[in-house]
Amino acid sequence: LDRRQLHIIAVTFDRQKQMSKRELQDQALENSGVSYEESLLASQLTPTVYERLQEDGFKELSQLFYDRVFADDAQWFLSIFASSTKREAVENQYRFFVQTFGGPALYREKKGKYTRLAGRHANYPIGNRAAERWVEHMKMAMKEHSILSKDEEARDKLSLYFRYTAHYIVAACVYMRDDQLSGGTQIDEGRVW
């Protein structure tokens, strides 16, 4: 094959690899049992999740979650988080939650304009099994949380959001192009992400 033919094959393969947002949502629904519309319910609560938890409540949730993750005895799961310290994982997640659920744009201040969850996770060895384990750790963290343990409405809606989002990220990671990747797999002490 000449160079032109190889280019055509590569472009054709790349187009076949792409998936529409609706197709990704359908794949996330199939794997999680939660629809995109159901995943949005947490962001539509009144009062908002942010008003219920405030920044300290999100810090607590992220700390409880990552305490569980970093104590997980399954090496295959723990290895997914090997490029991150617990402190920075808690910080990133807490900032993302605050911004996502009605608070100030703390995540944007640190990471830039776009959240790009799939792009930030595409370099990691995650699949549906890891998504389910992530969701289980988050459910347990919510049950241990000083506010969410008593707020069934928020806990139930957040569970939908977390389940859907975990499986959406898995589905989307399969279709990420190199120019869409935002994360890494090695610790970089100087990074600002």
KOLPADO-910398 format. One record per residue: chain; residue number from 1; residue in one letter; x, y, z of N, C-alpha, C in turn. Coordinates in steps of 0.1 Angstrom, whole numbers, plus 5000, padded with zeros to 4 digits. Each point is the difference from the previous one (the first is absolute). Layout:
// KOLPADO-910398
> ch, i, aa, nX, nY, nZ, caX, caY, caZ, cX, cY, cZ
> A, NUM, A, X, Y, Z, X, Y, Z, X, Y, Z
...
***
This chain:
// KOLPADO-910398
> ch, i, aa, nX, nY, nZ, caX, caY, caZ, cX, cY, cZ
> A, 1, L, 5008, 4988, 5000, 4992, 5012, 5000, 5009, 5012, 5000
> A, 2, D, 4995, 5011, 4993, 5008, 5012, 5000, 4995, 5009, 5011
> A, 3, R, 5007, 5011, 5002, 4997, 5009, 5011, 4985, 5005, 5000
> A, 4, R, 4995, 5004, 4988, 4987, 5005, 4998, 4989, 4989, 5005
> A, 5, Q, 5002, 4988, 4996, 4991, 4989, 5003, 5000, 4998, 5015
> A, 6, L, 5012, 5000, 5007, 5001, 4999, 5014, 4993, 5011, 5007
> A, 7, H, 5001, 5012, 4995, 4993, 5011, 5006, 4985, 4998, 4999
> A, 8, I, 4995, 4996, 4989, 4985, 4998, 4999, 4996, 4989, 5009
> A, 9, I, 5008, 4989, 5002, 4996, 4990, 5009, 5000, 5005, 5015
> A, 10, A, 5010, 5008, 5003, 5001, 5006, 5014, 4988, 5009, 5002
> A, 11, V, 4996, 5009, 4991, 4989, 5009, 5001, 4987, 4992, 5002
> A, 12, T, 4998, 4990, 4991, 4988, 4991, 5001, 4999, 4994, 5014
> A, 13, F, 5011, 4994, 5005, 5000, 4994, 5013, 4997, 5010, 5011
> A, 14, D, 5006, 5012, 4999, 4997, 5010, 5010, 4985, 5004, 5000
> A, 15, R, 4994, 5001, 4988, 4986, 5003, 4999, 4991, 4989, 5006
> A, 16, Q, 5004, 4988, 4998, 4993, 4988, 5005, 5001, 5000, 5015
> A, 17, K, 5011, 5005, 5006, 5002, 5000, 5014, 4992, 5010, 5007
> A, 18, Q, 4996, 5011, 4994, 4992, 5011, 5006, 4986, 4995, 5003
> A, 19, M, 4995, 5006, 5010, 4986, 4996, 5005, 4993, 5013, 5003
> A, 20, S, 4987, 5002, 4997, 4993, 5012, 5003, 4997, 5000, 5015
> A, 21, K, 4997, 5012, 5005, 4997, 5002, 5014, 4988, 4992, 5004
> A, 22, R, 4990, 4999, 4991, 4988, 4992, 5003, 5004, 4985, 5001
> A, 23, E, 5009, 4996, 4991, 5004, 4986, 5001, 5008, 4997, 5013
> A, 24, L, 5008, 5009, 5004, 5007, 4999, 5013, 4990, 5000, 5012
> A, 25, Q, 4990, 5008, 4999, 4989, 5000, 5010, 4993, 4987, 5001
> A, 26, D, 4997, 4995, 4988, 4993, 4987, 4999, 5009, 4988, 5006
> A, 27, Q, 5013, 5001, 4997, 5009, 4990, 5005, 5001, 5001, 5016
> A, 28, A, 5001, 5013, 5005, 5000, 5002, 5014, 4987, 4995, 5007
> A, 29, L, 4989, 5002, 4993, 4987, 4995, 5005, 5000, 4985, 5001
> A, 30, E, 5005, 4993, 4989, 5000, 4986, 4999, 5009, 4994, 5012
> A, 31, N, 5011, 5006, 5002, 5010, 4995, 5010, 4996, 5004, 5015
> A, 32, S, 4993, 5011, 5001, 4998, 5005, 5014, 4985, 4998, 5004
> A, 33, G, 4991, 4999, 4991, 4986, 4999, 5003, 4994, 5014, 5003
> A, 34, V, 5007, 5011, 4998, 4996, 5013, 5003, 5000, 5008, 4987
> A, 35, S, 4990, 5008, 4997, 4999, 5008, 4988, 5007, 5013, 5003
> A, 36, Y, 5004, 5007, 4989, 5006, 5013, 5001, 4991, 5010, 5007
> A, 37, E, 4987, 4999, 4997, 4990, 5009, 5007, 5000, 4997, 5015
> A, 38, E, 5000, 4988, 5004, 5000, 4996, 5014, 5013, 5005, 5007
> A, 39, S, 5011, 5000, 4992, 5013, 5004, 5006, 5000, 5015, 5003
> A, 40, L, 4991, 5008, 4994, 4999, 5014, 5002, 4992, 5004, 5012
> A, 41, L, 4993, 4991, 5006, 4991, 5003, 5011, 5007, 5006, 5012
> A, 42, A, 5012, 4995, 5003, 5008, 5006, 5011, 5003, 5015, 4998
> A, 43, S, 5002, 5004, 4988, 5003, 5014, 4997, 4987, 5009, 5000
> A, 44, Q, 4989, 4993, 5001, 4987, 5008, 5000, 4993, 5000, 5014
> A, 45, L, 5007, 4995, 5010, 4994, 5001, 5013, 4999, 5014, 5006
> A, 46, T, 4989, 5002, 5008, 4998, 5012, 5007, 4998, 4997, 5015
> A, 47, P, 5008, 5005, 5009, 5012, 5008, 4997, 5010, 4991, 4993
> A, 48, T, 5010, 5007, 4994, 5010, 4993, 4992, 5009, 4991, 5009
> A, 49, V, 5007, 4991, 4994, 5009, 4991, 5008, 5010, 5009, 5006
> A, 50, Y, 5005, 5010, 4993, 5010, 5009, 5006, 4994, 5007, 5012
> A, 51, E, 4988, 5005, 4999, 4994, 5007, 5012, 4998, 4990, 5012
> A, 52, R, 4998, 4988, 4997, 4999, 4990, 5010, 5013, 4996, 5007
> A, 53, L, 5010, 4999, 4992, 5013, 4995, 5005, 5010, 5011, 5003
> A, 54, Q, 5000, 5011, 4992, 5010, 5010, 5000, 5014, 4994, 4997
> A, 55, E, 5010, 5008, 4999, 5013, 4995, 4996, 5006, 4990, 5010
> A, 56, D, 4997, 5002, 5013, 5005, 4991, 5010, 4994, 4986, 4998
> A, 57, G, 4987, 5000, 4997, 4994, 4987, 4998, 5005, 4992, 4988
> A, 58, F, 5004, 5008, 4989, 5006, 4993, 4989, 5014, 4995, 5003
> A, 59, K, 5007, 5008, 5008, 5013, 4995, 5004, 4999, 4987, 5008
> A, 60, E, 4990, 5000, 5009, 4998, 4988, 5008, 4997, 4988, 4991
> A, 61, L, 4991, 5002, 4991, 4996, 4989, 4991, 5012, 4995, 4992
> A, 62, S, 5008, 5009, 4994, 5012, 4996, 4993, 5010, 4993, 5009
> A, 63, Q, 5002, 5005, 5012, 5009, 4994, 5009, 4996, 4985, 5004
> A, 64, L, 4987, 4999, 5003, 4994, 4987, 5003, 5002, 4990, 4989
> A, 65, F, 4997, 5005, 4988, 5001, 4992, 4988, 5014, 4995, 4997
> A, 66, Y, 5010, 5010, 5000, 5014, 4996, 4998, 5006, 4992, 5011
> A, 67, D, 4995, 5002, 5012, 5005, 4991, 5011, 4997, 4986, 4997
> A, 68, R, 4988, 4998, 4994, 4995, 4986, 4997, 5008, 4995, 4988
> A, 69, V, 5002, 5009, 4989, 5007, 4996, 4988, 5014, 4996, 5003
> A, 70, F, 5007, 5008, 5008, 5015, 4997, 5003, 5002, 4989, 5010
> A, 71, A, 4989, 4996, 5006, 5001, 4988, 5009, 4995, 4987, 4993
> A, 72, D, 4995, 5001, 4988, 4995, 4989, 4992, 5011, 4989, 4999
> A, 73, D, 4997, 4988, 5003, 5010, 4989, 4999, 5001, 4994, 4986
> A, 74, A, 4992, 5004, 4991, 5001, 4995, 4986, 5010, 5008, 4992
> A, 75, Q, 5012, 4994, 4998, 5011, 5007, 4993, 4996, 5005, 4987
> A, 76, W, 4992, 4992, 4992, 4996, 5004, 4987, 4992, 5014, 5000
> A, 77, F, 4992, 5002, 5011, 4993, 5012, 5001, 5009, 5011, 5006
> A, 78, L, 5007, 4998, 5010, 5009, 5010, 5006, 5010, 5005, 4989
> A, 79, S, 5005, 4991, 4991, 5010, 5005, 4991, 4995, 5011, 4990
> A, 80, I, 4987, 5001, 4999, 4994, 5010, 4992, 5003, 5014, 5005
> A, 81, F, 5002, 5001, 5013, 5003, 5013, 5007, 5014, 5002, 5003
> A, 82, A, 5009, 4991, 4995, 5014, 5001, 5004, 5007, 5012, 4996
> A, 83, S, 4995, 5008, 4990, 5007, 5012, 4996, 4996, 5012, 5008
> A, 84, S, 4991, 4998, 5010, 4995, 5011, 5007, 5002, 4998, 5015
> A, 85, T, 5003, 5011, 5007, 5001, 4999, 5015, 4985, 5001, 5005
> A, 86, K, 4998, 4995, 5012, 4986, 5001, 5005, 4997, 5014, 5002
> A, 87, R, 5009, 5008, 5005, 4997, 5015, 5002, 4995, 5007, 4987
> A, 88, E, 5008, 4997, 4989, 4996, 5007, 4988, 4987, 4994, 4994
> A, 89, A, 4998, 4987, 5002, 4987, 4994, 4995, 4988, 5006, 5007
> A, 90, V, 5001, 5001, 5014, 4990, 5007, 5007, 4997, 5014, 4996
> A, 91, E, 5011, 5007, 4998, 4999, 5014, 4996, 4993, 5002, 4986
> A, 92, N, 5004, 4992, 4990, 4994, 5001, 4987, 4985, 4996, 5000
> A, 93, Q, 4997, 4989, 5007, 4986, 4995, 5001, 4992, 5011, 5007
> A, 94, Y, 5004, 5004, 5011, 4992, 5010, 5008, 4998, 5013, 4991
> A, 95, R, 5010, 5005, 4993, 4998, 5012, 4992, 4990, 4997, 4989
> A, 96, F, 5001, 4988, 4994, 4990, 4996, 4989, 4986, 5000, 5005
> A, 97, F, 4998, 4993, 5012, 4987, 4999, 5006, 4994, 5014, 5003
> A, 98, V, 5008, 5008, 5006, 4995, 5014, 5004, 4995, 5007, 4987
> A, 99, Q, 5008, 5000, 4990, 4996, 5006, 4987, 4988, 4994, 4994
> A, 100, T, 4999, 4987, 4999, 4990, 4992, 4994, 4986, 5002, 5006
> A, 101, F, 5000, 5001, 5014, 4988, 5000, 5007, 4996, 5013, 5006
> A, 102, G, 5004, 5011, 4993, 4994, 5013, 5003, 5009, 5010, 5007
> A, 103, G, 5012, 4997, 5003, 5009, 5009, 5007, 5009, 5007, 4990
> A, 104, P, 5010, 5007, 5006, 5010, 5008, 4991, 5008, 4991, 4991
> A, 105, A, 5006, 5005, 4990, 5007, 4993, 4990, 5014, 4997, 5004
> A, 106, L, 5001, 4992, 5011, 5013, 4997, 5006, 5008, 4991, 4991
> A, 107, Y, 4994, 4990, 4993, 5007, 4991, 4991, 5005, 5008, 4988
> A, 108, R, 4992, 5009, 4995, 5005, 5008, 4988, 5012, 5008, 5004
> A, 109, E, 5000, 5006, 5012, 5011, 5008, 5005, 5013, 4992, 4999
> A, 110, K, 5000, 4987, 5004, 5012, 4992, 5000, 5003, 4993, 4987
> A, 111, K, 4990, 4995, 4993, 5002, 4992, 4988, 4997, 5006, 4987
> A, 112, G, 4994, 5012, 5000, 4997, 5006, 4987, 4985, 4999, 4997
> A, 113, K, 4997, 5005, 4988, 4986, 5003, 4996, 4991, 4987, 4999
> A, 114, Y, 5006, 4989, 4996, 4992, 4988, 4997, 5003, 4989, 5010
> A, 115, T, 4990, 4993, 5005, 5002, 4989, 5009, 5006, 4988, 4994
> A, 116, R, 4995, 4997, 4988, 5005, 4989, 4992, 5003, 4987, 5008
> A, 117, L, 4990, 4995, 5007, 5001, 4989, 5008, 5005, 4987, 4993
> A, 118, A, 4995, 4998, 4988, 5004, 4988, 4992, 5015, 5002, 4996
> A, 119, G, 5003, 5012, 4995, 5014, 5003, 4996, 5010, 4998, 5012
> A, 120, R, 4996, 5004, 5012, 5008, 4999, 5012, 5002, 4986, 5005
> A, 121, H, 4991, 4991, 4996, 5000, 4986, 5004, 5004, 4990, 4990
> A, 122, A, 5002, 5004, 4987, 5002, 4991, 4989, 5013, 4992, 5001
> A, 123, N, 5010, 5006, 5006, 5013, 4993, 5001, 5000, 4989, 5011
> A, 124, Y, 4990, 4999, 5007, 5000, 4990, 5012, 4993, 4987, 4996
> A, 125, P, 5004, 4989, 5006, 4994, 4987, 4996, 4987, 4998, 5007
> A, 126, I, 4990, 5007, 4996, 4987, 4999, 5006, 4990, 4993, 4991
> A, 127, G, 4991, 4993, 5005, 4989, 4994, 4993, 4988, 4999, 5009
> A, 128, N, 4990, 4993, 4996, 4987, 5000, 5007, 5002, 4994, 5014
> A, 129, R, 5009, 4990, 5001, 5002, 4994, 5014, 5006, 5011, 5009
> A, 130, A, 5009, 5008, 4995, 5006, 5011, 5009, 4990, 5010, 5002
> A, 131, A, 4991, 5003, 4991, 4989, 5010, 5002, 4991, 4996, 5011
> A, 132, E, 4997, 4987, 5000, 4991, 4995, 5010, 5006, 5000, 5014
> A, 133, R, 5013, 4997, 5001, 5007, 5001, 5012, 5001, 5014, 5005
> A, 134, W, 5003, 5010, 4991, 5000, 5014, 5003, 4987, 5004, 5006
> A, 135, V, 4989, 4996, 4994, 4986, 5004, 5004, 4998, 4994, 5014
> A, 136, E, 5004, 4988, 5003, 4998, 4994, 5013, 5007, 5008, 5011
> A, 137, H, 5013, 5004, 4997, 5007, 5008, 5010, 4993, 5013, 5002
> A, 138, M, 4995, 5006, 4990, 4993, 5013, 5001, 4987, 4998, 5008
> A, 139, K, 4992, 4989, 4997, 4988, 4998, 5008, 5003, 4998, 5015
> A, 140, M, 5011, 4993, 5003, 5003, 4998, 5014, 5005, 5013, 5006
> A, 141, A, 5007, 5008, 4993, 5004, 5014, 5005, 4988, 5008, 5003
> A, 142, M, 4990, 5000, 4991, 4988, 5008, 5002, 4993, 4995, 5013
> A, 143, K, 4999, 4987, 5002, 4994, 4994, 5012, 5007, 5004, 5013
> A, 144, E, 5013, 5002, 4999, 5008, 5004, 5012, 5000, 5016, 5002
> A, 145, H, 4996, 5007, 4990, 5001, 5015, 5000, 4991, 5006, 5010
> A, 146, S, 5004, 5010, 5007, 4993, 5006, 5011, 4986, 5006, 4995
> A, 147, I, 4999, 5005, 4988, 4988, 5006, 4995, 4993, 4990, 4991
> A, 148, L, 5007, 4994, 4990, 4993, 4991, 4991, 4994, 4988, 5006
> A, 149, S, 5006, 4995, 5011, 4995, 4989, 5006, 4985, 5002, 5005
> A, 150, K, 4997, 5013, 5002, 4986, 5003, 5005, 4992, 5007, 4989
> A, 151, D, 5005, 5001, 4988, 4993, 5007, 4989, 4998, 4990, 4989
> A, 152, E, 4990, 4992, 5001, 4997, 4989, 4990, 4998, 5005, 4986
> A, 153, E, 4993, 5012, 4999, 4997, 5005, 4987, 5013, 5004, 4993
> A, 154, A, 5009, 5007, 5006, 5012, 5004, 4994, 5009, 4987, 4997
> A, 155, R, 5000, 4991, 5009, 5008, 4988, 4999, 4995, 4992, 4988
> A, 156, D, 4987, 4998, 4999, 4994, 4992, 4989, 5003, 5007, 4986
> A, 157, K, 4999, 5013, 4999, 5002, 5007, 4987, 5015, 5000, 4997
> A, 158, L, 5009, 5002, 5010, 5014, 4999, 4998, 5004, 4986, 4995
> A, 159, S, 4994, 4990, 5006, 5003, 4986, 4996, 4997, 4998, 4985
> A, 160, L, 4989, 5006, 4995, 4997, 4999, 4986, 5011, 5007, 4991
> A, 161, Y, 5003, 5012, 5005, 5011, 5008, 4993, 5013, 4992, 4999
> A, 162, F, 5004, 4995, 5012, 5013, 4993, 5000, 5000, 4988, 4992
> A, 163, R, 4990, 4992, 5001, 4999, 4987, 4992, 5001, 5003, 4985
> A, 164, Y, 4991, 5009, 4996, 5000, 5004, 4985, 5014, 5005, 4996
> A, 165, T, 5005, 5010, 5007, 5012, 5007, 4996, 5012, 4990, 5000
> A, 166, A, 5001, 4991, 5009, 5011, 4990, 5000, 4999, 4992, 4988
> A, 167, H, 4989, 4996, 4996, 4998, 4991, 4988, 5001, 5009, 4987
> A, 168, Y, 4996, 5012, 5000, 5002, 5009, 4989, 5015, 5002, 4997
> A, 169, I, 5008, 5002, 5010, 5014, 5002, 4999, 5006, 4987, 4994
> A, 170, V, 4996, 4989, 5004, 5006, 4987, 4995, 4996, 4999, 4985
> A, 171, A, 4988, 5003, 4996, 4996, 4999, 4986, 5007, 5010, 4992
> A, 172, A, 5002, 5012, 5005, 5006, 5011, 4992, 5015, 4998, 4998
> A, 173, C, 5006, 4994, 5010, 5015, 4998, 5000, 5004, 4991, 4988
> A, 174, V, 4992, 4991, 4996, 5003, 4991, 4989, 5001, 5008, 4987
> A, 175, Y, 4993, 5011, 4999, 4999, 5008, 4988, 5008, 5012, 5000
> A, 176, M, 5009, 5002, 5010, 5008, 5013, 5001, 5011, 4999, 4990
> A, 177, R, 5002, 5012, 4993, 5011, 5002, 4991, 5012, 5005, 5008
> A, 178, D, 5012, 4999, 4995, 5011, 5005, 5007, 4999, 5014, 5004
> A, 179, D, 4994, 5008, 4991, 4999, 5015, 5003, 4990, 5003, 5010
> A, 180, Q, 4992, 4990, 5005, 4990, 5003, 5010, 5004, 4996, 5014
> A, 181, L, 5012, 4994, 5001, 5005, 4995, 5013, 5005, 5012, 5008
> A, 182, S, 4996, 5000, 5013, 5004, 5011, 5009, 5007, 4995, 5012
> A, 183, G, 5000, 4987, 5003, 5005, 4995, 5012, 5014, 4994, 4998
> A, 184, G, 5004, 4992, 5009, 5013, 4993, 4999, 5000, 4988, 5008
> A, 185, T, 5011, 4993, 5000, 5001, 4988, 5008, 5013, 5000, 5009
> A, 186, Q, 5007, 5011, 5000, 5012, 5001, 5009, 4998, 5013, 5008
> A, 187, I, 5006, 4999, 5012, 5000, 5011, 5009, 5009, 5011, 4995
> A, 188, D, 4995, 5012, 4999, 5008, 5011, 4996, 4999, 5011, 5010
> A, 189, E, 5010, 5001, 5009, 4999, 5009, 5012, 4997, 5014, 4996
> A, 190, G, 5004, 5004, 4988, 4998, 5014, 4996, 4987, 5003, 4993
> A, 191, R, 4992, 4990, 4998, 4987, 5002, 4992, 4990, 5008, 5007
> A, 192, V, 4992, 5006, 4992, 4989, 5008, 5006, 4987, 4994, 4994
> A, 193, W, 4997, 4989, 5004, 4987, 4993, 4996, 4997, 4991, 5011
***
